[in-house]
Amino acid sequence: MIFEQIATGGCQSYLVGCDKTLSAVLIDTEASQVDRYIALTTRHGLTIRYVIDTHTHADHFSAARALGKRLGVPVVSHRDSPSAYADLRLDEGDMLAVGDLRLQVLHTPGHTRDSICLVMEDRVFTGDVLLIGGTGRSDLPTGDPDQLYDSLFDKLLKLPPELLVYPAHDYKGQAHSTIGREIAENPRLQKRERAAFVAMMRELNLAAPTHLTEALRTNISGGKTVAGLLAEATAAVPFMALSELNTRQAGRANDLVVLDVREQDAFRAGHVPGARNVPRGQLELRVNDEFPDPTVRIVVVCEFGKISTLAAATLRDLGFLRTAALDGGMKAWREGGMPLET
């Protein structure tokens, strides 16, 4: 078997391949690692057959949709998944054949309603249901501590004790565990009575994941993340250095327009000399009046350089093809001692 474990912070994803047929699957992928998954697949000479999410992730952004489209393969999830882009929906007892490898589906709700574990001959991919030294939380949307108890004690922990455990998260640098070790040492699994376990889960009082709303939104709908939107815009526009714009402004070269897309109060407090102000929220509605010549050269400015990048991409989409964004924004301009006009 060909096996790669890919860590992204505390998130764990997996590339599992058959060394005889070179067929493979990707499990619980993370959006920032798409190029790495492709590189690993190429290095091993593998052909991806499925991209699998063990559940709807609420704490990181799944790459399943992007990889499914890029590789032309099915995105796999449980039949209860709210995902709008899942191609293959599995039930309890279904099995995926990947060359000579077999991945058996256990439906293990509790962390989420659509949680599954994938059982192989020597290992099990547990998603967020069973972690090393812990369990998945049950207080997020569709979570249920009673269901989590059933999934753990009536299903997962009845697997052979020597089976290797590979979860979707680990924050302590541990690559894997075993079913037997978790039964013996996992503090949460020592609460073997249902009432005690459920009470413990309900009293954890954990903070919500940082990206909860955005992760659920994008992982369910397949929509874009804010970071993804910015990355697309960054790839679509050129930038102008602070020093370059300062030199051009000092020389009074009349070959470009500086467009400040901040709100009026921020603009009036200090802006690049000679800049024109059109707040970002009004840009599309005012652009034809503000720039009757579509060949004009425009440098877009905001406070930190992010909104200006999005605005510059919008202007290019609208046909203003000589648009760039100021690298670093007004914050960097001020900190660099550049001239200000109020």
C-alpha positions in Angstrom: 0.0 0.0 0.0 1.1 3.5 -0.8 0.3 5.9 2.1 0.9 9.5 2.8 -0.4 11.5 5.8 -0.6 15.2 5.2 -0.8 17.6 8.2 -2.1 21.2 7.9 -1.9 22.6 11.4 -4.0 20.2 13.4 -5.9 18.8 10.3 -4.9 15.4 9.0 -5.6 14.2 5.5 -4.6 11.0 3.7 -3.5 9.7 0.3 -4.1 5.9 0.2 -3.1 3.9 -2.9 -2.8 0.4 -4.2 0.8 -0.3 -5.1 -0.3 -3.0 -7.7 -2.8 -1.0 -9.7 -1.7 2.5 -8.7 -5.3 3.5 -7.9 -5.8 5.8 -4.9 -8.2 7.8 -2.8 -7.8 11.1 -1.0 -9.5 11.5 2.4 -10.4 14.7 4.3 -8.5 17.0 2.1 -7.8 20.6 3.1 -8.2 23.5 0.6 -4.7 25.0 1.0 -3.0 21.8 0.1 -4.5 21.1 -3.4 -1.2 21.5 -5.2 0.6 19.3 -2.6 -2.0 16.5 -3.1 -1.5 16.7 -6.9 2.3 16.6 -6.5 2.2 13.6 -4.2 -0.1 11.8 -6.6 2.2 12.5 -9.5 5.3 11.5 -7.5 3.8 8.1 -6.8 2.4 7.7 -10.3 -1.1 7.3 -8.9 -4.6 7.8 -10.4 -7.1 9.2 -7.9 -10.4 7.3 -8.1 -12.3 9.1 -5.2 -12.1 12.1 -3.0 -13.8 11.4 0.3 -15.0 13.6 3.1 -15.7 11.7 6.3 -18.2 14.4 7.4 -19.1 18.0 6.8 -16.1 19.9 8.3 -16.9 22.9 10.5 -13.3 23.9 11.3 -11.5 23.9 8.0 -12.1 24.2 4.3 -12.5 21.0 2.3 -10.7 20.7 -1.0 -13.0 17.9 -2.1 -15.0 19.9 -4.7 -11.9 21.5 -6.2 -10.1 18.2 -6.4 -13.1 16.4 -7.8 -13.4 19.0 -10.6 -9.7 19.2 -11.3 -9.2 15.4 -11.4 -12.6 14.5 -12.9 -13.4 12.0 -10.1 -16.4 11.6 -7.8 -16.7 13.4 -4.5 -17.8 10.9 -1.9 -19.8 11.4 1.3 -22.5 9.8 3.4 -26.0 9.9 2.1 -27.0 12.3 4.9 -24.4 14.9 3.9 -25.8 18.3 3.1 -23.2 18.9 0.5 -24.5 20.2 -2.8 -21.7 18.8 -4.8 -21.3 15.2 -3.6 -21.4 12.8 -6.5 -21.4 9.4 -4.7 -23.4 9.1 -1.5 -22.7 6.0 0.7 -24.7 4.0 3.2 -23.7 1.9 6.2 -22.0 -1.2 4.9 -21.1 0.1 1.4 -17.6 -0.5 0.3 -15.2 1.3 -2.1 -12.9 -0.8 -4.2 -9.6 0.9 -5.0 -7.5 -1.5 -6.9 -6.9 -4.3 -4.5 -7.8 -2.1 -1.5 -11.2 -2.1 0.2 -12.6 0.7 2.3 -15.7 -0.4 4.3 -18.1 2.3 5.4 -19.3 2.6 9.1 -21.9 5.3 9.6 -20.9 6.9 12.9 -23.1 10.0 13.6 -22.6 12.1 16.7 -20.0 14.6 15.8 -22.2 15.3 12.7 -25.2 13.5 11.3 -23.2 12.5 8.2 -20.0 11.2 9.9 -18.5 8.0 8.6 -15.4 6.0 9.4 -13.5 4.0 6.7 -12.3 0.6 7.7 -9.5 -1.1 6.0 -7.7 -4.4 6.7 -5.1 -2.8 9.1 -6.5 0.7 9.8 -9.5 2.9 10.2 -9.9 6.5 9.2 -12.1 7.9 12.0 -12.7 11.5 10.8 -13.7 13.5 13.9 -15.6 10.8 15.7 -12.5 9.3 17.4 -9.4 11.3 18.0 -6.1 10.3 19.6 -6.8 10.8 23.3 -10.2 12.4 22.6 -13.4 12.4 20.6 -15.1 14.8 18.3 -17.3 17.4 19.9 -21.0 16.9 19.7 -22.2 20.5 20.1 -21.9 21.8 16.5 -24.7 21.7 13.9 -26.2 18.1 13.6 -24.0 16.8 16.5 -25.6 14.6 19.1 -23.9 13.1 22.2 -26.3 10.1 22.4 -25.5 9.2 18.8 -21.8 9.7 19.4 -22.0 7.2 22.3 -23.6 4.6 20.1 -21.1 5.2 17.3 -18.2 4.8 19.6 -19.2 2.1 22.0 -21.5 0.0 19.8 -19.5 0.3 16.5 -16.0 1.7 16.4 -14.6 0.4 19.6 -15.8 -3.1 18.7 -13.3 -3.3 15.9 -10.1 -5.3 16.4 -7.9 -3.7 19.0 -4.8 -3.8 16.8 -6.5 -1.7 14.1 -4.6 1.5 13.5 -6.5 4.7 14.1 -6.0 7.7 11.8 -8.2 10.7 12.7 -8.9 13.9 10.7 -7.4 16.0 13.5 -4.4 15.7 15.9 -2.9 18.6 17.7 -0.1 16.8 19.6 2.1 15.6 16.8 0.9 11.9 17.0 0.6 10.2 13.6 -1.7 7.4 14.7 -3.0 5.3 17.6 -4.8 1.9 17.8 -8.3 1.0 18.9 -6.9 -0.9 21.8 -4.8 2.0 23.0 -7.7 4.4 22.8 -10.0 2.0 24.8 -7.3 1.8 27.5 -6.0 5.3 27.6 -8.5 7.8 26.0 -9.9 9.8 28.9 -13.3 10.4 27.3 -13.7 6.7 26.6 -13.4 5.9 30.3 -17.0 7.2 30.7 -18.4 3.9 29.6 -22.0 4.5 30.9 -24.2 6.3 28.5 -25.5 8.9 31.0 -22.0 9.7 32.2 -20.6 10.1 28.7 -23.5 12.2 27.5 -23.2 14.5 30.5 -19.5 14.9 30.0 -20.0 15.8 26.3 -22.7 18.4 27.2 -20.5 20.0 29.8 -17.4 20.5 27.7 -18.3 24.2 27.0 -15.8 24.5 24.0 -15.3 27.6 22.1 -16.7 27.7 18.6 -14.2 27.0 15.7 -12.7 30.1 14.3 -14.1 29.7 10.8 -17.4 27.9 11.7 -19.9 29.9 9.6 -17.5 30.2 6.6 -16.4 26.6 6.7 -20.0 25.3 6.9 -21.1 27.6 4.1 -18.3 26.7 1.8 -18.2 23.0 2.6 -22.0 22.6 2.2 -22.5 24.7 -0.9 -19.1 24.5 -2.6 -18.9 28.3 -2.6 -15.7 30.3 -2.3 -13.9 31.2 0.8 -12.8 34.8 1.4 -9.2 33.6 1.1 -10.0 31.8 -2.1 -11.7 34.9 -3.5 -8.6 37.0 -2.7 -6.3 34.4 -4.2 -8.2 34.5 -7.5 -8.1 38.3 -7.5 -4.4 38.4 -6.7 -3.7 36.1 -9.6 -5.7 38.3 -11.9 -4.2 41.7 -11.3 -0.8 43.3 -11.3 0.5 45.4 -8.4 2.4 48.7 -8.2 5.1 49.2 -5.6 4.9 52.1 -3.1 8.1 53.6 -4.4 7.0 53.4 -8.0 3.7 55.3 -7.3 5.6 57.8 -5.1 8.1 58.5 -7.9 5.3 58.9 -10.4 3.3 61.2 -8.1 6.5 63.3 -7.3 7.1 63.7 -11.0 3.5 64.7 -11.6 3.3 62.3 -14.5 -0.2 62.6 -15.8 -0.4 59.0 -17.0 -2.5 57.3 -14.3 -5.4 57.8 -11.9 -5.1 56.8 -8.3 -8.4 55.5 -7.2 -9.0 55.3 -3.4 -11.9 52.8 -2.6 -12.1 53.5 1.1 -15.1 55.3 2.7 -15.1 59.1 2.6 -14.1 59.6 6.2 -10.9 57.5 5.8 -10.2 59.2 2.5 -10.5 62.7 4.0 -8.2 61.8 6.9 -5.3 61.2 4.5 -4.8 59.9 1.0 -2.3 59.7 -1.8 -2.0 63.2 -3.3 -4.4 63.7 -6.2 -6.3 60.5 -5.6 -9.9 60.2 -6.6 -12.4 58.6 -4.1 -15.1 56.1 -5.1 -16.0 53.8 -2.1 -15.9 50.2 -3.0 -19.6 49.7 -2.5 -20.4 52.3 -5.2 -17.7 51.2 -7.7 -19.8 49.3 -10.2 -22.5 51.9 -10.2 -20.2 54.9 -10.7 -17.4 53.5 -12.8 -18.8 54.6 -16.2 -19.2 58.1 -15.1 -15.9 58.3 -13.3 -13.8 56.7 -16.1 -15.4 57.4 -19.5 -12.1 56.4 -21.1 -11.7 52.6 -20.7 -8.0 52.8 -21.7 -7.1 54.9 -18.6 -4.4 53.5 -16.3 -5.7 53.0 -12.8 -4.0 52.2 -9.5 -6.5 51.2 -6.8 -5.8 51.9 -3.2 -7.4 50.8 0.1 -6.3 50.6 3.7 -4.5 47.2 3.7 -4.3 46.2 0.1 -7.0 43.5 0.1 -10.2 45.4 -0.9 -8.2 47.2 -3.5 -7.1 43.9 -5.0 -10.7 42.8 -5.2 -11.7 46.2 -6.7 -8.9 46.0 -9.3 -10.0 42.5 -10.4 -13.6 43.9 -10.7 -12.4 46.8 -12.9 -10.4 44.4 -15.1 -13.5 42.2 -15.5 -15.4 45.4 -16.5 -12.9 46.1 -19.2 -10.5 48.5 -17.6 -7.5 46.4 -18.5 -4.8 48.8 -17.3 -5.8 48.5 -13.7 -3.3 47.6 -10.9 -3.5 47.6 -7.1 -1.2 49.4 -4.7 1.0 46.8 -2.9 0.5 47.2 0.9 -2.3 49.9 0.8 -2.4 53.2 2.7 -1.1 51.6 5.9 2.2 50.8 4.2 2.1 54.2 2.4 1.9 56.1 5.8 4.4 53.9 7.5 6.8 54.5 4.6 6.7 58.2 5.2 5.0 58.9 1.8 3.3 62.3 1.3 -0.4 62.6 2.3 -3.1 64.9 1.3 -6.1 65.7 3.4 
